[in-house]
């Protein structure tokens, strides 16, 4: 995975130094998600986190606004 305008893949750089925060997270997540079951758990956690963020930011929208431009 190449991210944050990097020119190299996640595994092509040394572990310390040079990695972006996103690359470091991707490495850690890859070690934690080692089966279809843990992948499903991770997907559900991401959905729950997205829902929480969505509810938080919607409180600042005018009543009746959908939030989409």
PyMOL commands that set and color helices and strands:
alter all, ss='L'
color gray80, all
select helices_A, chain A and resi 10-12+21-32+36-58
alter helices_A, ss='H'
color red, helices_A
deselect
rebuild
show_as cartoon
